[in-house]
Amino acid sequence: MYAILDIETTGGQFNEEGITEIAIYKFDGHEVVDQFISLVNPEKEIQPFVVKLTGINNAMLRSAPKFYEVAKRIIEITQDCIVVAHNSSFDYRILRTEFNRLGYDFIRPTLCTVELSKKLIPGMESYSLGKLVRALGIPVTDRHRASGDALATVKLFKLILSKDTEKEILISSIKAEIKSGLSPKLLDIVESLPNKTGIYYIHNEKGDLIYIGKSKNIKKRVNQHFTGKTNKCKKIQIEVFAVTYEETGSELIALLKESEEIKINKPIYNRAQRKSIFQWALYEVLDENGYLNLRLQKADGRKKEITAFTTIQEGKNALFRITEKYNLCQKLNGLYETQNGCFQYKIKECNGACLGIESPEIYNERVEEFINEMTFSNNNMIVIDRGRKVDERSAVLIENGIYKGYCFYDLNYQISNIEVMKNILIPMQNNRDTRTIIQGYLRKNRVMKVLKF
């Protein structure tokens, strides 16, 4: 749990500043679950340049509560939370100073979004809050007021969490929340999870990741782990202490994140998925008559594949669909064994390449059309699909045929401006698995839109 805050002050000498406004948003990693916003009477004059910057003046604060009147609420809303702020050393110092004046030692773990942004969003011209969120296309209202700046920090922190593929922030948060005592009941853990599409992370009592999975229904899938009878399920049931999750909305992004994060974090019970799970591949083979054949074979890293599959049956089913869609020949593609023409030729669904009636040049054009569409070689495209909430969309970027990563966006400006999009992009590895996942998903599923650029 995080307490994301922003404080406006009177300005003045170091450690003599007073708070004029405070905003705190309690954030569970997915949404704001509580908030506290208040002007504060600092019992001292505000510096003129601060009045000009924030619009907060002395007259506005005469009837505002003094700090001791809001101190209890601040303690309550930040209890068991990590305090997050943009330049947290300043905000945290100001808070501790005010509490020290009351004789109370205010101690909370902290995270700084300036430091996190420099690490996870490198190469930005400026890391000041205003310039950073503008470059990321994050809308901000009431700039230099506590509520507006704190809400912008919430949106920035949400993006930072997405970019943290090694889950350092998540794991440190879990470790901070873990207390000695009884492990929560499995039923309680399941009840806290959503019936949404996304990634789930199973942690042991040390906070370490022991399993990563994806599902179109996180609650249902985790419940299957907790009620399963396999050796893996039984081990997870014994070791689980907490389950965290990340909604993706898009199943494609869930598949891509699962593949990458398992390889990065190497959870103990994901052994089978640390390496590629695509054991069968489709290759093009030029036969002695000059026809391009599509052949399903055991995956061989030395050969250039068109796409890949987890099982031979999945590959055969796909090859039948491809052969039908592109009006190809089942015999040439190894799906129909005969010395004569294939059965599809008899029912006039094959143009006779198996008998040499259709020329290799004309036949191969359709094979090449399939290969170009499947491999998106040198293509620039954005796959747009549903987001995590109704007014949000997801986008997967492929540039020059290379998978670059994904992002979520609220404004069309963020996706139509390629430079802004690259700023909010969660960069991902382009490898055999990610290409196959994208190819397979686009082959089997509808998405909202595919933009070519």
N, C-alpha and C positions, 0 to 999 in steps of 0.2 A: 504494500500500500504506500502511496506517495502523497505528500502534501506539497502541492505546487503553489508557490507564493510569489508575490511582488509587494514591495514596500515603497512608498513615497515618503520623503523626509523633509525637514525644514532646511537642510543644508547647514553649513557652519563648520566649526572646529571638529576635528576628529574625536569621536566618542562623546561629542556634546550635541549631536543631532537628535531631533525628536521625530517620532513617527507622526505623519499627517494622514496617511491612508494605508490600509492593508487589505489585501485580497488573498484568500487561500482557497484553492480547489483541491478537494480530496479525490484522488484518482486511483482507480484499482488496476490500472494498466490497460483498461479498455474504455471506460467512461467515467465521467465525474459522478461521484456518489454523494457528495456533500460539499457545501461551500459556505464561506464566511467573508463578507465584504463590509467594510466600515471606514468612515472617516474617523480620525482620532484627534482629540485636542492635545497638542503637544505641550501646552502651557508655556510656550515661548514663541517669539516672532519668526515668521518664515522669511528666508532670504528673498530679496526681490527677483533675482534671476530664476529661482525655483517657482515663484508665483507665475512668472511669464511662461515657464516651461510646462507646468502642470495645470495651470488655471485654478489651482487651489489657493485661496487667500485666507487671511486671518479671520475675516468676518464669517466665512463658511464654517469655521471650526469652533466658534464660541459655544455653540450648543451641542457639539459632538462629544461622545463619551471620552473620558480620559483613559490612558492605557490600562490602569489598574482595573477599570470597569470591563474591559474586553479580554483581560489576561486569561481568565478561566476558560473562555470559549476557545482561545488560541491553543491552550494546553490540550483541551479535549479533542479538537479537530486534528491536531498533529500527533496525538498519542499513537504509539506503535507504527509510526510512518517514517519514511525517509523524506527529509525536506529537500525539495528540488527548486532551484531558482536560477535565473540567468545572471551569472556572477554571484553565486551563492555565498561567497565569503563576505560580501557586503551585507546582504539581507540577513544572513544568519548572525553576523556581528551586531547589527542594529537590534535584532530581537533579543539576543543575549544581554546586551547592554541595558535594554529597558527592563528585562526581568531581574537583572542584578540590582537595579535601583529599588526593586521591590523586595530584595533579599531572597530571590528564588533562582536556583541554578537550572537554567533551561538547556538541556542537552538532547540533541537529536542527531542521527546520522544524516549526512548531506550528500547531494549530487549537484554538480554545476553543469548547466546546459551549454555554457561557453566551452568548457573543457571537453565535454562529450561531443559537441559539434565539430570542434577542431580535429578530433580523432575520427569520427564517423562520417563527417561531411567535409572532407579536406578540400583545399583549393579555393575557398570562397574569398572574395575581395575584403569583406568585413564580417566580423562576428558580433557586432553590436546587434541588439535584438531587432531594431527597426529595419536595418539594411539586410539582415539575414533572412527574416521572414518574407521580406519583399522579394528577395532573390529566389526564394523557395515557392513563391506564389501563395503563401499562407495569408488569408485575409486577416487584418487587424483593425479594430475600432478602438476609440478612446486611447490613442497612443499617449504614453507618459501619465496615464492614470492606472492605479493598481489593478483594477479589474480587467481592463483591456490588455495590459501587458502580461498579467498572469494567465489569461485565457490564451494569448498567443504562445506563451511558454508551454501550456498544456498541449497545443497542437504540434509545436516543435518537438516536445518530448515524445509524443506518440510516434512521430517520424523517426526519431533517434532510436526508439525501441525496435522499430521495424528494421532499421539498418544494422542493428547489433546481432549479426548472424551467429556469432560465437556465444551469445546469450550471457555475457558477463554481467550485465545489469540485472537481468532476470534472476540469475543464480545468486548474486549477492543480496538481492531483495529477499529471496526465499530463505537464505541463511540468516538474514536479519530478523525474519519473522518466526523462525523455528524456535520453539521454547522447549525446555525439558518437560517431561511428563508423558502422558499417554498419547499415542498416535491417534489422529482423528479417525473415526469409523469410516469404512469404505463407502457406506451409504451417504454419509455427510459430504464426502468428497464429490460423489456423483451428483448429488442434488445441487451443488454449487456450480455445475458446469452447464453451458448453454446447448440448445438443440440447433446449433449453427455449424456451418462449414468452416473448417480451419485446421490448425495444427495444435496438438496437445503434447505437453511435456510432463513426464512422470519423474518425480524426484524422490530420492531416499532421505533418510533422517539427517544426513549431512548436507542436504541441499543439492547433491550431485544429480545430474541427469542420468537416468538409467534406461529410459525409453522415449523415443519420439515417434509420433504417428500422425496420420491425417485422416479426416473423415468428413463426410457431408453432414454428419450428426455427431458432434463431439461427445455429448452425454451418452448416447446409445453405444458408441464404440468403446468408451472407457468402461462402461458397465459390462460389456462383453469380456474385457480383460479381467475384471473383478469377479466374474462368475464362471470364467473358463476353466477347463479341467486339464489343459496342456501343461507341460512342465514349465514353459515360459510364463504362462498366466499365473501359475502357483507361486513362482519366484517373485513376480511383480506384486502379487497380493501380500506376500510376506514383507517385502522391502518398502513398498510405497509409503510415503509420508505426506506428500502434497502433489497435486496435479495443477499445473498452470496451462494456459491456452492462449492462442492468438487467432482471432477470427480473420478470415481472408475473403469471405463472400464468394470468391471465385474458386472453383475446384481446381482449375489449372494452376493457379498460384499455390494452392495447398500442396499439390503434387510436386511442384518445382522446389518449394521451400523444404518439404520433407526430404527430398533427395539430397539437397545441398547440406542441410543442417545435420543430417545423419553422418555424412562424410566429414564435416567439420568437427562435430562434438563427439563422435564415436561412442554413443551410449552402449553399455554392456549388453543389453538385450536386443540390439539392432544388428547383431553380427552379420546376418545374411544380407543386409542392405548396405553395408559399408562399401561393398564392391557393386559393380553393375548387376542389376537383376534382369537385364535384357540378354538372354542367352541365345536367341535365334535372330537372324538378320536376313534382310532381303537384298540380293545382289543382282546386278545386270550382267548377263553373259552373252557374248556374241557367238552364235552357232556357226557351223560350217557353211550354211546357206546365206549368211549375212543378216539373219534376224536377231534382234535383241530379245533375249529371254529374261524373264524375271524368275529368280530361283531362291527358294527358302532354304537356308543352310545354317548349320551351327555358326555362331558368331566367330569371326576371325579378325582380330585387330590389325592384321597385315593387309586386309583388303578393304576397299572403300565401299561401305554399305549405303543403301538408300534409306532404310529405316530398320527398326529392330522390335522384337516382341519378347514377352516374358516366357511364353510357352510355344511349342510347335503348333498346337491347335489354334491359338490366337493368331499366329502367322498365317496358317492355312485359310482361316475364315476371312482374314483381311485380304489375302491374295485372290480369293474367289470374288470378293466385292470389287477389288481393283480391276480384275479381268473383265467383269461385267460392265463396270462404269466406263472403261476406256475402250470397250469393244475389242479386247485382245483375245488371244487364243489359249484355251486351257491346256492343250497339248504342249505348246511351246513353253508355258509357264510351269510345267511339271505337275499339273493337276489332273490330267487325263491320259492314261497310258493306252496307246493304240498304234498299230502299224499304218493305219489309214488316217482319214480326216477325223477331227474331234467331234464329239456329239453336238457341240454348239454349232458346228458348221452345218450339220444335218437339219437343225431347226432354224438356220439362217441368222444365228447370233454371232457367228465368226465369219470373217470375209475370206477365209480359205488360205491363210498364211501357212497352216499346217500341211497344205497340199501344194504350196508354191503358187497358188492362184493370185493372191495379193502380193504385190511387189514388196521386197524388204524396205525400200525407201518410204513408201506410204505407211506401212505397218509401224516402222520405227519412229515415225513422227508422233504417233499416239503414245508410244512408250516414253519418248523424250518429254512429251507434254506432262505425263504423270510424274516422271523423275524431277522435272523442274518445279512442278507444283509442290511435290512432297518435300524436297530438300531446301526450298526457298533460297537457293544459291544466289548470292549477291542481292537478295531482296532487302528492301527497307520497308518494314511494316510494324504497325502497332495493333495488337490484339486487344480490343476493348470488351470488357465483360462487367458483370455486376460487382459492386463493392461490398463493404461491410455493413452499410446501412442504405436506406432507400435513396438518399440524395447523393450517394457516392458511387464512383465507378473505379474499376481497376484497369490497368494497362500493362501489357507485356511488350517490351521493345526488342525488335530484331533489326539490327543495322548491318548492312552488307552481308546478310546471311548469318550473322553472329548474334546469338542471344545475349543481350546486355543486362537485363534485369526487369524489375517490375515496380509499379508504384500505385498508389491510390490518389484520386484527385476529386475535388468538389467543383472546381471551376474549369470550363472549357479552355480558358486562357492557359492553364497549366499543361494541357495536353497539346494545344495547337502551337505553342511556343516551344520548340524542341530543346532550347537551352534551359528553360525553366524546368521542363520535364526531366532533363538529365540531372538537375540539382536535387529533385525529389526522388529520383530513381534509387531503388535498393539494388546495388550492383550484384550480379550473380555470375557464377562460373558458366562458361560455355563449354560443354563437354558432350560426349556421346549420349549420356543419359538425358540431359536437358533437351537436346535436340529431338531425341526419340519421344520424350514426354509431350513436347509441343506438337510434333507431327501426329502422334497417336490421338491426342486430344482434339485437334482440329479435324482429324479424319472421322472421329466418332461423335463429336458433340457440336452443337450450335453455340456460337458466341454472339454477342450483341452486334459487333461490327469489327471488320478488319480494315484498317486504314493503310493504304500504300502511299509512300512519299519518296 
